[in-house]
Amino acid sequence: MEKTIMEWELLGIILAGFGALYLWAFRIPYSLPHPIATPVGRENRFDILRGFAMIGIVIIHIHSYFQFFHPADTSVIRTTLFLSNLSRFSVPLFIITSAIFLRKKEGYWTSKFKNLLIPYTIASVVGYFIKYNHYTVLEFLQFYLLGKVFAPFYFVPLLIQFYIFYYIFERILMNSKYSNSLLLISFLINLSSNLGFFDNLIAKDYHSISILNYIFFFLLGIRIGLSKEEKNKPAANIFVLLGTFSLIILFLLICFSGIYGVDFKNHHLVYPIFFFLFIWEILPKLSQKVSNWICFIGTNSLFIFLLHPFVIHMMHSFDPYSFGGPILGYIVTLILNVGIPTAIAVIVQKGKSLYQSHHFPEQQ
């Protein structure tokens, strides 16, 4: 299993090398997506990307849900595994988009405390009492600090570490003179971590929230945030390259998921970057309604992220096949795990708007 994972990582780097060689050989102009400020605020395509990532996280956990009830149903489990592996861009994409607009300014920690730590703390406390039968303060503190109350909660301690890292080294990280060198160093560190070179140097419980597993994605987000706007449209050949790579990656995902049954890590280097660039190019072609819906999920992603584990935990009382078989059961599970938290987010947003309009009427 470990050998297969390593081969996938190195294969991805080889493919990326061929892609870079293609761009160089055909002199195809391509720059990093720029976080353009629009008249109504920040570029919402990054929020759409976060929306895709949030849906991807749900898909990853649906695989575990189906595997819990039907581990022997090989054809179904291999299909849900394929969809799970297809969604492994999600956490790196969250890391990238979290870093793009990060700035050290007044109220830096106040906003993190208010918008991240308080919701996470409430969700962790409630989740701990719902999920577990025996309660101890030490166990809760351990689960809280390591993000173990629910499986996906590890992302919050991971993100907080990056916020601390950024706060300490902001002057270096935001200096464009060092950005390319830091990006290369972070890539090598991330690659070494993915290949297990640091496994014996750090505590086992820390592995899942180690910033070494995601540091390249964080610095890439900062690099994108520092990038200069370029008006050049990508040449048609870039779509040929992306299309070709899409078919290759799709074929490899089918092979690794369907034949080897490999459950990929969240922090392989090449695939999340490829997906990021691929989605970036097709976003303008999405319908406005679809874009707005996914954008809403993206802007409320933390809220939905913290609520979704409660939904799927409660659903473990029901066999997914009871919703109409494996296919319909999968669709219903996906709709419920995205739809219920999103519906609650809509209600909360409307409640806030109603409160503000009641307490802060417009000046006549």
N, C-alpha and C positions, 0 to 999 in steps of 0.2 A: 504493500500500500504506500509506504513512504517513498519507495523508489519511483512508483508511478507518479506521485505528486511532484517529486523533484523533476522527473522527465517532462511533465506538463509545464512547469515553470521555465525550464531551459528551452523547451520547444517554443514557448511564447516569445522568449527573448530573440530566438533565431528568426521567427516570423516577423517580429518588429524590426529586426535588422534588415531583412529583405524589403520591408515596406519603406524604411528610411533610404535604402539604396535606390529603390524605385523613384522616390521623390527627388533624390539627388540626380539620378541619371536623366530624368525627363524634365528637370528644372521646374518642377511644379511648385508654385508659390503657396505656402501654407503657414499660417501663424496661429498661435494659441488663441482660443476664444477670448474676446475682450469684455470685461464687465462694464459695458456701456451704461452710463446714467441716462435714463430717459426722462422726459418732462414730468412723468408721474412717479418717478422714483427709480429704483434700481432695475437692471435688466431682468425681466421675469422669466427668461429662458432658464436661468439657474434654479428658479423655484420649480419649474416644470421638471428639470432633471431630478430635483429632490423628490418630486412626486413619483417619478418612475422608480427611484430608489426605495421609497416607502412601500410601494406595491411589491417591489422585488423582495423586501424583507418579509412581507406577509407570505409570499410564495415559498420562500425558504422554510418557514415554520410550518406551512401546510404539509410539506413533505414529511416532517417529523410526526405530524398528527396522523397521516395515513399509515406511516410505518408503525406507529404505536398499535393500531388496530389490525393491520393486515400485512405483517412482515413477510408472510409466505406468498402473497399475491405478486409474484415477480414482475409480471408485465406492467401492472399498475405502479408498483413501487419504482421500477426503473424509469417510468414516464415522469412521475413526480420528482424523481432524482434529477432527471434531465432539466426539468423546469427550474428546480432549485439551483442547479449548477449554472444555468443560464442567467440566474438572478444574482450571481456572486459579485456583481459590480456594485451592489447597493451600499455597503458600509464604506468602501473607498470613495464612492461618489459623495456620500454625506461628508466625509472628511474634507474632500476637495472643496465642496461648495461652502462648508463652514469656514474655511480659511480665506476664501476669495475676498470677502468683505470685512475681514477682521482688522480692526484698528485699535490701537491703544489710546484711548481718550477718556475724558472725564466720565465717571460712572461705569467704567469698564467692568469692574467686579460687581457693582450693584445690579447691572442688567443680567449678568451671568447668574447671580444669586436668585434674582426674581424670576427670570424666565427659564432657568434650567434646574438649579439646585432645589428650589422649593417644590416645583411639580414632581421632580424625581424622588424627593424625600417622601412626599405624601403617597405617591404611587408605590414606593418600596414598603412603607409601613403597612398600608392597606393590603398590598399583595402578600406580604409575609404572613399576616394573620389569616388570609384566605387560603393560601397554598399549603401551609405547614400546620401540623397538629401539635407539635411541642415547641415551645417558645423559650429562648434564652437571649439575654441582652448581647452576650458575646457573639452568638451565632448570627444574630441580626446585624450587628456591626460589621462582621466579616462579610456577610452577604451584601450589605449596603456598600461597603468600600470597594468590593470586587465586582459589583453589579450582578450578583447571583440570585437575587430574589426571583426574577424571571430570566430565562436564557438571554434575550436580547438586551437586557439592561446593562450589560457590560460596556455598551457603547458610551454611556454617560461618564463613568470614571475615566474611560479612555479619552473622551473629548475634554474633560476638565484638565487632564494632564497636559494636553496640547495647549490649552488656554494659559496654563502656568508657564509652560515652555516658551510660548510666544511673549508673554508679559516680561519674562526675564531677559530674553534675547532679541527683543523687538528691534533695537537699533541695527543689529547685524542682519536680521531676517528681512528687514525692509530696505536695506541698502542694495540698490540694483546692481552695484559693482560686484557683489558677492553672489547674486542669485543663481547664476549658471553653475558656479563651482559648488555651492551648497546643494543644488539640485542633483548634481552628479554624486557627491558624497552621500547624500540621503538615499539615492538609488542603490549604491553599493551596500550601505548599511541594511536597507530594507531587503535586498536580495540575500544577504548573508543570514538575516533573521529568518527569512522564508525557507532557506535551505537547512535551518536547524543549527547553525554555528553558535548561537547564543543560548541554546536550550539548557546547557549545563551551567551557565553562568548566572542565570536568574531563577528565582523561586518558581516552582511549578504552578502555584496558584496565580502567579502574576502573568503567565504566558498569554492568557486570553485578552488582557488589557495592556499588553506591552506596546509602548509607542514605537518600538523598533519595527513592529510589524506593519506600521502604517505611516512612518515618517516621510517617505517619499511623496505620498498622496497629499500630506499636509503642506509640504514645501512646494509642491506643484500648484496647489491652490493659491499660496502666497505669490508664486511666480506669475500666475495668471492675473492676479489682482494688481500686479505691478506692470503688466504688459501694456504696450501702447496700441491704441486703436489703429487698425489698418483697413482701408476701404477696399483693398483688392479682393475680388471674389475668387474662390478657389477654382482652379481649372477643371474642365470636365473629367480629366484623367483621375482626379482625386476620387470621384464617384466610382470609377472603374476599379480603383485600388480598394476602396472601402467595400464595394460589392464582392470582389474576389475574396477579400479577407473574411467577409461575413460568411460566405459559403464554406471556406476552409474551417473557420472556428465552429460553425454549426456542425460540420461533419465530425470534427474532433470531439465536440461535446456529446454528440450521439454515441460515438465509440467509447469514450471514457465512462459515460453514464450507463449506457445500455449493455456494453460488453464487460467492462471491468467493474462497474458498480462503485466508482470512486466518488466520494463526497468531497468536493473541493473546499479549500480554505477560502476565507473571505478576503485574503490579502495577497493573492497572486498579482504580480505587477502589471503585466501587459494587458490582460483582458479588460479590467476596469477602464483603463485609458482608452483602449480601442472603442469600448461601448460609449464612453463619454463623447469622443469625437464623432462617432457614428450618429448618435442621437442628436448631437448639436447640429449636424448637417441636415437631418430630416425634420427637425422641429418646425421650420417655416412651412413645411408641406402638410402639417397636421391641420385638421379643421379647427376653427376658433373655439367651438364648443368643447371639443376634446382637450384642447390646450388649456382652456379656462378651468375645466374640471380637475385636470392633473395639477395645474398650478395651485389650485385651492388646497389640494392634498399636500403639495410641497410647502406652502406657506404655513400650514398647520401640522407639519410632519412630526414635530416633537410631541405635540398633544396626541396625535394619532398613534405614534410610536409607543407612548406610555400606556395607552388604553388597549391597544390590540392584544397584548399578552393576556389580559383579563378575559377577553372574548374567547380566545382559542383555549385558554385553560378551562373555562366553563364548558366549552364544546367537547372536552375529553370525556364528558358524561354520555356523549352520543357517538355511535358509530357513524363515520362519514357516509357509508353506504346507505344508511337509513334515510338520507335525503334524496334518494332516487338512483342509487347505484354509484359506481366510481366516477363517471364523467360528470353527471349532474351534481353529485356530492362535492366534487372538487370546485365546480362553479359556484355552488351555494356557499361553500366554506369561504371562498375568496371574497364573494360579495359581502358576506356577513362581517368578515374580519377587516375589510376596508370600509364597508358601508356604515356599520354601527359607530365606530369612532369618528368617521367623517360627519355623520348626522349629529352626533353630540357636539362636534366642533361648530357646525352650522348654528345649533341652538345657542351655544355659548357666545358666538359672534353676534347673533341677533340680540341676545340678552345684553351684551356690552353696548351695542348701538342704542338700544332702547333706554338703557340707564343713562348713557351720555346725553341723549337727546332730551331726556327728562330733567337732568340736573344742569345741563349746559345749553340752554336754548340759544338759538342764533340771535345775534344782535339785530334789532330792527333798525 
